[in-house]
Amino acid sequence: MIDYGKKNLLGIGINAVDYESAVSRIIQAAENSQPLGVSALAVHGVMTGVFDREQCFRLNQLELVVPDGQPVRWGLNWLYRLKLPDRVYGPNLTLKVCEAAAQAGLGLYLFGSQPRTLAKLQQQLAQRFPNLVISGSCPSRFRQLTDIEKQDVIQQIKESGAQITLVGIGCPRQEVWAFEFREALSMPVLAVGAAFAFHAGELAQAPSWMQARGLEWLYRLFREPIRLWRRYLLLNPAYLTLLCLQKLGIVTLKVERGIPPTKDLLYG
């Protein structure tokens, strides 16, 4: 089990942990009904906090932010001379949490995506983890929620009996959701990105050799160039530039640079 604590990566506190440590912390919080905001951040997620000080604040309030992308893991290892052997990839973390939850008898709630995707996802998870309890699910409305709707979502999740909530509404909306809901739910809230679509069989993952070499972004760019070209062709060079500047001590973005949001966004 590896846990080097939180490290400042471009002003975002990233937990330098492995899968075992992350899953252990999530299960422990679930068993004790403790709020735990969890996000698996790749370069895009980190950069949302670099360019948006309110998002920087939100990310740094989450209790467990793991290095989803290989470039994020490499950055931590380079800056702090760590020896993280692998990233903590959101879709894999999702499966490991499901396995641990099934063993511990903890119920999951699935929030986000579309009804069809949720149905396929539940079917696939049930086949893979026969003892897994899926206490409930709710598709995304693909818009901002009202205050009343937020309270309805909180009540629905609590009444389901779930002890862990998985959120798949895309970055950065899901990190905002985890920030805004985790205290009221008093349970781990995991922002898991495209894990819903991957494990439902609706979205193909990059080959393992591309993932290991940090080239997953290239695979996704090839498949969705119109939607993703700005994310990767602009943010990736900016990330590398700022990383080098932090390593050289020329620029150091502090985690304290974030500012509290002026209002809740209530994505849902």
C-alpha positions in Angstrom: 0.0 0.0 0.0 1.5 3.3 -1.1 0.5 6.7 0.2 3.0 9.6 -0.1 0.3 12.2 0.9 -1.0 15.1 -1.1 1.5 16.8 -3.4 1.1 20.2 -5.1 0.9 19.7 -8.9 0.4 23.1 -10.6 -1.6 24.3 -7.6 -3.8 21.1 -7.3 -3.3 18.8 -4.4 -2.9 15.3 -5.8 -2.8 12.3 -3.5 0.2 10.2 -4.5 -1.3 6.8 -3.8 -1.8 3.4 -5.4 -5.0 1.5 -6.0 -4.9 -0.4 -2.7 -4.5 2.8 -0.6 -7.3 4.6 -2.5 -9.8 1.7 -2.2 -9.0 1.2 1.4 -9.7 4.8 2.2 -13.0 4.8 0.2 -14.3 1.6 1.9 -13.3 2.9 5.4 -15.2 6.2 4.8 -18.2 4.2 3.5 -18.3 2.0 6.5 -18.1 5.0 8.9 -20.6 7.2 6.9 -18.0 9.9 6.4 -18.0 12.4 3.5 -15.2 11.7 1.0 -15.0 13.6 -2.3 -13.0 11.5 -4.7 -11.7 12.4 -8.2 -9.4 10.7 -10.6 -7.7 13.5 -12.5 -5.9 13.4 -15.8 -4.2 16.4 -17.4 -7.5 18.0 -18.5 -8.9 17.8 -15.0 -5.8 19.3 -13.5 -5.8 22.2 -16.0 -9.4 23.0 -15.2 -8.2 24.0 -11.8 -5.2 25.9 -13.2 -7.3 28.2 -15.3 -10.3 28.5 -13.0 -9.6 29.6 -9.4 -13.1 28.5 -8.2 -12.5 25.1 -9.7 -9.1 25.1 -8.1 -10.8 25.6 -4.7 -13.3 22.8 -5.3 -10.6 20.3 -6.3 -8.5 21.2 -3.3 -11.5 20.6 -1.0 -11.9 17.1 -2.2 -10.4 14.6 0.2 -9.0 12.2 -2.3 -7.7 13.2 -5.7 -5.8 10.5 -7.5 -3.5 10.6 -10.5 -5.7 9.2 -13.3 -3.4 10.0 -16.2 0.1 8.7 -16.8 1.4 12.3 -17.3 0.0 13.2 -13.9 1.8 10.3 -12.3 5.0 11.1 -14.2 4.7 14.7 -13.0 4.4 13.7 -9.4 7.4 11.3 -9.7 9.5 13.9 -11.4 8.7 16.8 -9.1 9.0 14.9 -5.8 11.2 11.9 -6.7 8.5 9.5 -5.9 8.2 5.9 -7.1 4.5 5.5 -7.9 4.5 2.3 -10.0 1.2 3.1 -11.8 -1.5 5.6 -12.2 -4.9 5.2 -10.4 -7.1 5.1 -13.5 -10.7 6.0 -12.9 -12.3 3.1 -14.7 -10.0 0.6 -13.0 -10.6 2.2 -9.6 -14.3 1.9 -10.2 -14.0 -1.9 -10.7 -11.8 -2.2 -7.7 -14.2 -0.3 -5.5 -17.1 -2.4 -6.8 -15.2 -5.6 -5.9 -14.4 -4.3 -2.4 -17.9 -3.0 -1.9 -19.3 -6.4 -2.8 -17.0 -8.1 -0.3 -18.0 -5.6 2.4 -21.7 -5.7 1.6 -21.8 -2.0 0.8 -24.4 -0.6 -1.6 -23.6 1.6 -4.5 -25.6 4.4 -6.1 -25.0 5.3 -9.8 -25.7 8.9 -10.8 -25.3 10.3 -14.3 -25.3 9.3 -17.9 -28.5 8.1 -19.7 -31.0 5.4 -18.7 -29.9 3.0 -21.4 -26.2 3.3 -20.3 -27.1 2.8 -16.6 -29.1 -0.3 -17.5 -26.2 -1.8 -19.4 -23.8 -0.8 -16.7 -25.8 -2.4 -13.9 -26.1 -5.6 -16.0 -22.4 -5.7 -16.6 -21.5 -5.0 -13.0 -24.0 -7.7 -11.8 -22.4 -10.3 -14.0 -18.9 -9.4 -12.9 -19.7 -9.0 -9.2 -22.6 -11.2 -8.3 -22.6 -10.1 -4.7 -22.6 -6.4 -5.5 -25.5 -4.4 -4.2 -26.6 -1.6 -6.5 -29.0 0.3 -4.3 -30.3 2.7 -6.9 -29.5 4.9 -9.9 -30.5 8.2 -11.5 -29.7 9.4 -15.0 -28.4 12.9 -15.6 -30.8 15.6 -16.6 -28.0 17.2 -18.6 -28.7 20.6 -17.1 -28.3 22.5 -13.8 -30.6 21.5 -11.0 -32.8 23.7 -8.9 -32.3 23.8 -5.1 -35.4 21.6 -4.7 -34.1 19.1 -7.2 -30.8 18.9 -5.4 -32.6 18.1 -2.1 -34.6 15.5 -4.0 -31.5 13.8 -5.3 -29.9 13.8 -1.8 -33.1 12.3 -0.3 -33.3 9.7 -3.0 -29.7 8.6 -2.6 -30.0 8.5 1.2 -33.3 6.6 1.1 -31.8 4.0 -1.2 -29.5 2.8 1.5 -26.4 3.2 -0.6 -23.1 3.9 1.2 -21.0 4.9 -1.9 -22.1 7.1 -4.8 -20.5 6.9 -8.3 -20.9 10.0 -10.5 -20.4 9.9 -14.2 -21.3 13.2 -15.7 -18.0 14.2 -17.2 -15.1 16.5 -16.1 -15.3 19.1 -14.7 -19.0 18.8 -13.9 -18.6 15.6 -11.8 -15.9 17.2 -9.6 -18.3 20.1 -9.0 -21.0 17.5 -8.1 -18.7 15.7 -5.7 -17.8 19.0 -4.0 -21.4 20.2 -3.7 -23.0 16.9 -2.6 -20.4 15.0 -0.5 -21.1 16.7 2.8 -24.9 16.3 2.6 -24.6 12.7 1.6 -22.1 11.7 4.3 -20.5 9.0 2.1 -17.8 8.6 -0.5 -18.7 10.4 -3.8 -16.5 9.2 -6.6 -16.2 11.2 -9.8 -15.4 8.4 -12.3 -15.5 10.1 -15.7 -16.1 7.8 -18.6 -16.2 4.7 -16.5 -19.9 4.3 -16.9 -19.7 4.3 -20.7 -16.6 2.1 -20.7 -18.0 -0.6 -18.5 -21.5 -0.4 -20.1 -19.7 -1.4 -23.4 -20.7 1.8 -25.2 -17.2 3.4 -25.4 -14.0 1.7 -26.4 -10.9 2.2 -24.2 -7.5 2.8 -25.7 -5.2 -0.3 -26.1 -3.2 -1.2 -23.0 0.1 -0.3 -24.7 -1.2 3.2 -25.5 -2.4 3.6 -21.9 0.9 2.5 -20.5 2.8 5.1 -22.6 0.5 8.0 -21.8 -1.0 8.0 -25.3 -4.7 7.5 -24.3 -5.3 11.1 -25.2 -4.2 10.4 -28.8 -6.5 7.5 -29.1 -9.5 9.5 -27.8 -8.5 12.5 -30.1 -8.5 10.2 -33.1 -12.0 8.9 -32.2 -13.5 12.3 -31.3 -11.4 15.0 -33.0 -14.1 17.7 -33.2 -15.0 17.5 -29.5 -11.6 16.9 -28.0 -9.0 18.8 -30.2 -8.9 21.9 -28.0 -8.6 19.8 -24.8 -5.6 17.9 -25.9 -3.8 20.1 -28.5 -3.9 23.2 -26.3 -4.0 21.9 -22.7 -1.3 19.2 -23.1 1.5 21.6 -24.1 0.3 24.1 -21.4 0.6 21.3 -18.8 4.1 20.3 -19.9 5.3 24.0 -19.9 3.9 24.7 -16.4 5.3 21.4 -15.1 8.8 22.3 -16.3 8.5 25.8 -14.8 7.4 24.3 -11.5 10.3 21.9 -11.6 12.8 24.7 -12.3 11.3 26.8 -9.5 10.3 29.6 -11.9 6.6 29.3 -11.3 4.9 27.6 -8.4 1.1 27.7 -8.3 -0.1 27.4 -4.7 -3.1 25.3 -3.6 -4.2 28.4 -1.6 -4.7 30.3 -4.8 -8.3 28.9 -5.2 -11.2 31.1 -4.2 -14.5 29.8 -2.8 -17.3 29.6 -5.4 -19.8 32.5 -5.3 -22.7 30.0 -5.9 -23.5 26.4 -6.4 -23.6 25.2 -9.9 -25.8 22.1 -9.2 -24.9 20.1 -12.2 -27.1 17.1 -12.7 
